[in-house]
Amino acid sequence: MRLSAQKLRLGLLCGPSLVLLATACSDFDTTRSTPPRGTIGEELYGVVCDRVAAEALREDLSGASYQGVCHKDASGSYADAIDVSRLPPATD
């Protein structure tokens, strides 16, 4: 008799939980548009370049000065040098 009481209690607890869980789920949207990505080499270059530039230019906290060197612009080309104008001013 004890075993059936445990099953009844389990059923009373799990039943409403499953119904509540099923109503909380929404439709899965498969129409999401993903942003354009580069090749694996381009993505890896961007990550490593960001890391090396962050170590070399510690004063550039936002990474704005080397953004063009590490990542392509809208036209698909890289910059040849860092943008010195985006670095914070030098202080003594």
Residue pairs with C-beta under 8 A, 6 or more apart in sequence:
37 43
38 46
38 72
42 72
45 70
46 70
46 71
49 66
49 69
49 70
50 63
50 66
50 70
53 60
53 63
53 65
53 66
53 69
53 70
53 82
54 60
54 63
57 65
57 66
57 82
57 87
59 87
59 88
60 66
60 86
60 87
60 88
64 83
64 86
65 82
65 83
65 84
65 86
65 87
66 82
66 83
67 83
68 78
68 79
68 82
68 83
69 78
69 79
69 80
69 81
69 82
70 78
71 78
72 78
73 79
